[in-house]
């Protein structure tokens, strides 16, 4: 079941840390979804179509070996994001992403995420 939600900002730590202006660029494209354990969100070698911000549950990033076996290399929960590299120009996933524990996520199309990152003001640091 999918639903639109601007309240996502309050349940994912990364979304919650965005300034209002940046959150506003993304919020029209946010869809909250419930995902069952074992669902493959992204396959290694495929183009990243969506960016996922987990609220509940856990997503596993798996490195797929030549013989087809997979090794878990990272887990992402409500503190993180999966697929954000698509916003920085890396459109092909290097990992398989699987729902490890039943999850609720905010999904944003990668194309919209890319456009929002292009519009967002860039942070400058001083040396």
FENSULGI-V729162 format. One record per residue. N is the residue number from 1. PHI is phi in radians with two decimals (* if undefined). Layout:
BEGIN
N|PHI / N|PHI
END
This chain:
BEGIN
1|* / 2|-2.01 / 3|-2.62 / 4|-1.41 / 5|-2.77 / 6|-1.57 / 7|-1.31 / 8|-0.99 / 9|-0.98 / 10|-1.58 / 11|-1.98 / 12|-1.93 / 13|-1.05 / 14|-1.20 / 15|-1.09 / 16|-1.15 / 17|-1.55 / 18|-1.24 / 19|-1.09 / 20|-0.92 / 21|-1.07 / 22|-1.23 / 23|-1.07 / 24|-1.10 / 25|-1.16 / 26|-1.64 / 27|-0.98 / 28|-1.13 / 29|-1.87 / 30|-1.39 / 31|-2.26 / 32|-1.62 / 33|-2.27 / 34|-1.72 / 35|-2.15 / 36|-1.44 / 37|-0.95 / 38|1.62 / 39|-1.16 / 40|-1.58 / 41|-1.57 / 42|-2.48 / 43|-1.81 / 44|-0.97 / 45|1.62 / 46|-1.56 / 47|-1.21 / 48|-1.36 / 49|-1.63 / 50|-2.40 / 51|-1.94 / 52|-2.09 / 53|-1.99 / 54|-1.19 / 55|-1.91 / 56|-2.42 / 57|1.63 / 58|-2.59 / 59|-1.91 / 60|-1.86 / 61|-1.77 / 62|-2.08 / 63|-1.51 / 64|-1.68 / 65|-1.43 / 66|-1.02 / 67|-1.49 / 68|1.67 / 69|-1.21 / 70|-2.25 / 71|-2.13 / 72|-1.21 / 73|-1.93 / 74|-2.88 / 75|-2.22 / 76|-2.29 / 77|-2.13 / 78|-1.19 / 79|-1.56 / 80|-2.37 / 81|-2.62 / 82|-2.18 / 83|1.65 / 84|-1.13 / 85|-1.07 / 86|-1.07 / 87|-1.29 / 88|-1.89 / 89|1.88 / 90|-1.55 / 91|-1.52 / 92|-1.80 / 93|-1.33 / 94|-1.63 / 95|-2.31 / 96|-1.58 / 97|-2.01 / 98|-2.19 / 99|-1.28 / 100|-1.41 / 101|-2.19 / 102|-0.65 / 103|-2.35 / 104|-2.03 / 105|-2.32 / 106|-1.69 / 107|-1.89 / 108|-2.27 / 109|-0.98 / 110|-1.02 / 111|-1.10 / 112|-1.26 / 113|-1.10 / 114|-1.04 / 115|-1.09 / 116|-1.16 / 117|-1.20 / 118|-1.20 / 119|-1.43 / 120|-1.19 / 121|-1.13 / 122|-1.55 / 123|-1.36 / 124|-2.01 / 125|-2.05 / 126|-1.82 / 127|-1.53
END
